[in-house]
Amino acid sequence: MTATPLALGVSTFYIILTSLIAHWLRKYVSFYVNQPLIKSLFLEAIATAELCGGCFELIIIADNWGISMYAIYLFFMTIWWCYVWGDATACPYTHLEDVVEGKQSLRKAFFLIWAQLMGGLIVFRYNQLLWYLEIVPTHKDRAFSECSTDLQVPVFYGAIIEGVATCICRVVSRILGDLNPRFSTIIDSFVGTSLVVAAANYSGGYFNPALATSLKYGCLGTTTMDHVIVYWVGACAGSISSIKIYKMPFIQRFIHNEKTD
């Protein structure tokens, strides 16, 4: 049996190690890089690398210990990321939202998204090295094995799933940002994790184009166009739609009522 406590411990150690390396890199960048845009580019790349590096190991956990264990790890990792990333988002559509709302130029958004993609794609080599060591059986043959798609439904349905779930996540995050309840980070993480688990057997539940591209681009079962439609067009459309939905009168009334109570 490969799914032993030792194997889970090694996967946990790899996730913690990845987070610690990212934490040290953030401190280094924050101290030595003064130019705001360059600093933002580095911080986005680091955050995305931390996200994708952790999620590569979560694939091992899901494959060997099931979706419930995966959800537990993802929940606590999401809370950690909320506290340590600062202004970095590790997610392309947040910058597209800023462009739509006039908070950021398209040029700056392009560079930030490019940095995210670079961080997400480069970190695979790091995970590949850890897996190549094959310290535990769960990592055996994973370093150079072919990956397969998580998309188990037609492309159109996959795009809808990624879009709707992304929209819900973003609306909830915006409402929590306005209300700022005591456990907002925990609530946000719980909602996001629940949606990921709900969509896992259909689209994979990525809700983040950079994450999906880092983990699943080029995998067997989907073409490049399929990947772009589901994980980029779907998620970004859901994100942009969330701006409109968030501004709807019934949501604004809810926020106003909660603030005045």
C-alpha positions in Angstrom: 0.0 0.0 0.0 1.5 3.3 -1.1 -0.8 5.7 0.7 1.0 5.5 4.1 1.3 8.1 6.9 4.9 8.6 5.9 4.0 9.3 2.3 1.4 11.9 3.5 4.0 13.4 5.8 6.5 13.8 2.9 3.8 15.5 0.7 3.0 17.8 3.7 6.6 18.6 4.1 7.0 19.4 0.4 4.0 21.8 0.6 5.4 23.5 3.7 8.9 23.7 2.1 7.4 25.4 -1.0 5.6 27.9 1.2 8.7 28.7 3.2 10.8 29.2 0.1 8.1 31.5 -1.3 8.0 33.4 2.1 11.8 33.9 2.0 11.7 35.1 -1.6 8.9 37.6 -0.8 11.0 39.0 2.0 14.0 39.3 -0.2 12.0 41.1 -3.0 10.3 43.4 -0.5 13.6 44.4 1.0 15.7 44.8 -2.2 13.3 45.8 -5.0 12.1 49.3 -4.8 10.5 50.0 -8.2 6.7 49.3 -7.6 5.9 47.6 -10.9 9.0 45.3 -10.8 8.2 44.5 -7.2 4.6 43.6 -8.2 5.8 41.4 -11.0 8.1 39.4 -8.8 5.5 39.1 -6.0 2.9 37.9 -8.5 5.3 35.3 -9.9 6.2 34.1 -6.4 2.6 33.8 -5.3 1.6 31.9 -8.4 4.6 29.6 -8.1 3.6 29.0 -4.4 0.0 28.3 -5.5 0.9 26.0 -8.3 3.7 24.2 -6.4 1.4 23.4 -3.6 -1.4 22.3 -5.9 1.0 20.0 -7.8 1.5 18.1 -4.5 -2.2 18.3 -3.8 -2.7 16.2 -6.9 -0.7 13.5 -5.3 -2.8 13.8 -2.1 -6.0 13.6 -4.0 -4.9 10.6 -6.0 -3.9 8.7 -3.0 -6.0 9.9 -0.1 -9.1 11.1 -1.8 -10.9 14.4 -2.4 -11.8 14.9 1.3 -8.1 15.0 2.3 -7.4 17.2 -0.7 -10.2 19.6 0.5 -8.8 19.8 4.1 -5.3 20.7 2.8 -6.7 23.2 0.3 -8.8 24.9 2.9 -5.9 25.6 5.2 -3.5 26.4 2.4 -6.0 29.0 1.1 -6.2 30.7 4.5 -2.4 30.8 4.6 -2.2 32.4 1.1 -4.8 35.0 2.1 -2.6 36.1 5.0 0.9 36.1 3.3 0.4 37.2 -0.3 -0.5 40.8 0.4 -1.6 42.6 -2.8 -0.6 39.7 -5.0 -3.5 37.5 -6.3 -1.8 34.8 -8.4 -4.9 34.9 -10.6 -5.1 36.7 -14.0 -8.7 37.7 -13.9 -8.4 39.9 -10.9 -6.2 42.2 -13.0 -8.8 42.1 -15.8 -11.4 43.2 -13.3 -9.2 46.1 -12.4 -8.9 47.1 -16.1 -12.7 46.9 -16.6 -13.2 49.0 -13.5 -10.6 51.6 -14.6 -8.3 50.8 -11.7 -5.4 49.6 -13.8 -4.1 50.0 -17.3 -4.3 47.1 -19.8 -0.5 47.3 -20.2 0.2 46.8 -16.5 -2.4 44.0 -16.3 -0.7 42.2 -19.3 2.7 42.3 -17.5 1.3 41.1 -14.2 -0.5 38.2 -15.9 2.7 37.3 -17.8 4.6 37.2 -14.5 1.9 34.9 -13.0 2.2 32.5 -16.0 6.0 32.5 -15.7 5.8 31.7 -12.0 3.3 28.9 -12.6 5.1 27.3 -15.5 8.6 27.5 -14.0 7.6 25.9 -10.7 6.8 22.6 -12.4 10.6 21.9 -12.7 10.9 22.4 -8.9 8.1 19.9 -8.2 9.6 17.6 -10.9 12.9 17.5 -9.0 11.2 16.7 -5.7 9.2 13.9 -7.3 12.3 12.6 -9.1 13.8 11.8 -5.7 11.0 9.3 -5.1 11.5 9.3 -1.4 8.0 7.7 -1.0 6.1 5.3 -3.3 3.4 7.9 -4.1 6.0 9.9 -6.0 7.2 7.0 -8.0 7.2 7.6 -11.8 5.4 11.0 -11.3 8.2 13.2 -12.4 8.0 12.3 -16.1 4.6 10.7 -16.4 2.0 11.9 -18.9 -0.8 14.0 -17.3 -4.4 13.6 -18.3 -7.2 16.2 -18.4 -9.6 16.8 -15.5 -12.3 17.9 -17.9 -15.0 15.2 -17.8 -17.8 17.1 -19.5 -18.2 18.7 -23.0 -16.1 21.9 -23.4 -19.1 24.2 -23.3 -20.4 22.8 -20.0 -16.9 22.9 -18.6 -16.6 26.6 -19.4 -20.0 27.2 -17.8 -18.9 25.4 -14.6 -15.7 27.3 -14.4 -17.4 30.6 -15.2 -20.3 30.2 -12.7 -18.1 29.0 -9.9 -15.6 31.8 -10.5 -18.4 34.3 -10.5 -19.7 33.0 -7.2 -16.3 33.1 -5.6 -15.7 36.6 -6.7 -19.1 37.9 -5.6 -18.6 36.3 -2.2 -15.1 37.8 -1.9 -16.3 41.2 -2.8 -19.2 41.1 -0.3 -16.9 39.8 2.5 -14.4 42.6 1.6 -17.2 45.1 2.1 -18.6 43.6 5.3 -15.3 42.5 6.7 -16.8 40.0 9.2 -14.6 38.5 11.9 -14.0 35.2 10.1 -14.1 36.5 6.5 -10.9 34.7 5.5 -12.2 31.4 6.8 -15.6 31.9 5.2 -14.0 32.9 1.8 -11.7 29.8 2.0 -14.6 27.5 2.9 -16.7 28.8 -0.1 -13.9 28.5 -2.5 -12.9 25.0 -1.3 -16.5 23.8 -1.4 -16.9 24.9 -5.0 -13.6 23.3 -6.0 -14.8 20.0 -4.5 -18.2 20.3 -6.2 -16.6 20.9 -9.6 -13.7 18.5 -9.2 -15.3 15.6 -11.1 -16.6 17.8 -13.9 -14.0 20.5 -14.9 -11.4 19.9 -12.2 -12.5 23.0 -10.3 -9.5 25.3 -11.0 -11.3 28.7 -11.2 -7.9 30.2 -12.0 -6.4 30.3 -15.5 -2.8 30.5 -14.4 -3.3 27.5 -12.1 -5.1 25.5 -14.8 -2.4 26.3 -17.3 0.4 25.4 -15.0 -1.1 22.1 -13.9 -3.0 20.9 -17.0 -2.0 22.6 -20.2 -0.9 20.1 -22.8 -2.3 17.1 -20.9 -3.9 14.2 -22.7 -7.6 14.6 -23.4 -8.0 18.3 -24.3 -6.7 20.5 -27.2 -5.2 23.9 -26.7 -8.5 25.5 -27.8 -10.4 23.4 -25.3 -8.1 24.5 -22.5 -8.4 28.1 -23.5 -12.2 28.0 -23.7 -12.8 26.2 -20.4 -10.1 27.6 -18.1 -9.5 31.1 -19.6 -12.6 32.2 -21.4 -14.9 30.5 -18.9 -13.2 31.7 -15.7 -12.5 35.3 -17.0 -16.1 35.6 -18.2 -17.3 34.5 -14.8 -15.0 37.0 -13.1 -16.1 39.9 -15.3 -19.8 39.0 -14.8 -19.2 39.1 -11.1 -18.6 42.9 -11.3 -22.1 43.4 -12.7 -23.8 40.9 -10.3 -22.1 42.5 -7.3 -23.5 45.9 -8.3 -27.0 44.6 -8.5 -29.5 46.4 -6.2 -30.5 43.4 -4.1 -26.8 42.7 -3.3 -26.1 46.3 -2.5 -29.2 46.4 -0.3 -28.0 43.3 1.5 -24.6 44.9 2.1 -26.1 48.1 3.3 -28.5 46.4 5.7 -25.7 44.3 7.1 -23.6 47.3 7.7 -26.4 49.3 9.4 -27.5 46.4 11.7 
